[in-house]
Amino acid sequence: MVSTQTPICDFGQSAVDFALPGTDGNVWTLDKCRGQNGLLVMFICNHCPYVQAILDRLVRDTRQLAEMGVNSVAISANDVADYPEDSFDNMRQIAEREQFPFPYLYDESQDVAKAYGAVCTPDFFGYNQDLQLQYRGRLDASRKEAAPADARRDLFEAMSEVALTGQGPATQIPSMGCSIKWRAA
């Protein structure tokens, strides 16, 4: 397992459109996912310990962001031939067990992950109402283990600011996680 950090936020970069199958049986597009005040695009997977450590916080924060008009979508792009834990059937089980309040989509071709420049799981892309990038940082101080319960909620605070002002914070701490499991060329 290779630990990777996300690059700094490229403020104003436009969100990339997609049409991907969700664990709920629907095909989701960027337009169907966006919220009135923004969109959080998250690259996650089932097997990554960094993702597993934050699932409960991720569900909590995305529920609260939805109340502010910021919708969320999660995308898994890992190579399931080498990482069968990340299969679509297992994605469906995780989404049901954790009661994801957002669509969980499968990027089998890995084209969407590449278009976004995703590098790890979790990798967060926070967009304002105009779908311009305003946040590319961490959820909180969690690593392979959950941070203390009173840890600063970096992503939630940043996306709350985006919902209210359309702008993300100037200072952002990169997310850290397992590298995306790309298929061999």
Secondary structure, DSSP 4 states (H G I P E B T S, - for coil): --EEEPPPP-TTPBPPP-EEEBTTS-EEEHHHH-BTTEEEEEE--SS-HHHHTTHHHHHHHHHHHHHTTEEEEEEE---TTT-GGGSHHHHHHHHHHHT-SS-EEE-TT-HHHHHHT--EESEEEEE-TT-BEEE---SSS-SSSPPPTT---HHHHHHHHHHHHS---S--PPPEEEEP-PPP-
